[in-house]
């Protein structure tokens, strides 16, 4: 079984409070990747960065003082340009999700995990590293053409770091 994990493709990260032109540019690629995965019978899972109204009082909020992805807000929602369907969604209060990794570890016939989404250098890399630590013998791939970061340079740096940790990077 191959699993596609779509990381934080939310309005605030695409064209909202933390959006970038690079994030906007990958949306069509992500939509195609999701459709292709479903057509191949792969399982598709989404994550959603999830904060509360008190976000600016948290450690993350003090280090990144931009209110974003507040639960229930328009910015918190996954882009309407992506077909979520009946996919499982993991709300995560932090960059990486232990809950996601624990769930993925229960999938007995898992052969490969592919990650796509936002932001390459924060949430994509965090989840890739957690999954690699939890499941060291499972092939983990990141599709660079379906990821974006704060800057093109930080995107490249994150991809390089993942390669050093034996995460397969494709479509650079």
N, C-alpha and C positions, 0 to 999 in steps of 0.2 A: 504494500500500500504506500502511496505517496500522499503527503499532506502539504497543502499550501496554506501558509499563515500570512494573513494580510495585516500588517502592523499599522495601526493608528491613522488610517486614511480618513481623517476627520476634517470637517470644514475649517476649524481654527488652524490646522496645520497646512491646509491647501491654499486657501485664499482669505483666511480670517486673521486673527490677531498675531499669529506666528507664521503666516503663509509666506511662500516665496514663489517666484516665477518658475523655479526648478520643480517645485511640488506640483504646481498647476500643469506643467509639461508632462509629468509622468502619468497623470490620470488615465489617458487613453490606453497606455501600455498596461496599466494595472487592470483596467476593465477587460482587455483582451486576454490577459493572463488568467484572470478568474474564469472567463467563459471557456477558455481552452482547458483549464483544469477540470471544470465540471463536465465538459464534453468527453474527457478521458476517464471519467469516473472517479476522479480524485476528491478527497475530502477538503473542503475549504473552511478555514476558521478565521475569525477576525478578532483583533484586539482593539480596545477603545481606551485611550488615556482618559481617566476619570478623576476629576477634582471636585471639591466642594467650594462653596462661596468663601470659606476662610482660607483658601489656597495661599494668599499672600502672607499669611502668618506661619506657613509651614517652612521647613528647611528648604525645600525646592523653591517655594515662592519667594523666599528671601534671596536666593541665588539667581532666580529667573523671575523678576518681578513683573510678569506679564500675565494677567488673568486669562486663562484659556481652558477649554474643555471642561467647563463646569457642568456637572451632571444635569441633564435635562435641557440644556441650552442648545441653540441652533449650532453653535461652534463645536459642541460635543458629538453631534450626529455624524455618522459615516456619510461620506459624499453620496448624494442621490444619483450620481453618475455611475455608481458601482452597484452591482446586483448582489445584495446580501442574501436574499432568499431565506432559506431556513438554516443558514449557517449558524453555528454556535459562536457567540460573542463573549469574550472575556474582558470585563472591565478591570482595569489595572490602575492602582493609585500611584504607581511609580514607573520607572523606566522599563524594568523587566518584570515578568510575571512568573512567580513560583507556582501559582495555581495552574497556569498554562502548562508549564513544564511537568508538573505532577500529572495532569490529565494526559498529556502526550505520552508519558511513560507507561500509561495503561493500555496503549494501543498495541496489541500483541503482534500484529502482522505488518508493522511499520518498517519500511525500507529506506525512505528518504523524506526529509523535511525541506521545503523551499520557503524562504522568507522574502517578502516584498513589502514596501511601504515607507513610512516616515518615522522618524528622521534617521537616516543611515547611521550617523555618529552618536545617537543617543538611544532610542528605543529599539531600532533594528539590531544594532550591535549588542545591546544588553540582552535581548531575548536570544540571539544566536549563541552568545557565550553561556547563558544559563542552560539552554538546550544541549549544547555540546558537553557541558560538565555533567548534566543529568544522564545523557545518552551518548557516551563517547564513541560507540561503534555504529551509530546511525549517521548516514551521509547527510550533511547539512549544506544547503546551497542558498546563496543569495543572488538574486537577479538584479544586477546593477542598473539595468535599464528601467526597472520598476521601483527604484529607490531614489530619494533625494535627501539632501541635508541642508543645513543653514547656508552653507556656501559650497560651490563645486570643490574647493580645496578640502573642506572637512569631509565631504562625501568620499573623495579619493583616499584620504587618511584612514577613514573607517574601513573601507574595503581592504586596504593594505593590512591593517591590524587583524581583520578577520582571516585573511589568507595565512598570516603567520600562525594562527591557531587552528589551522587545518579545516577551515570552512571554505567550501568551493564557491568561487565568485565567477558568475557568467555574465556575458553581454556588457562588458565594460565599454 
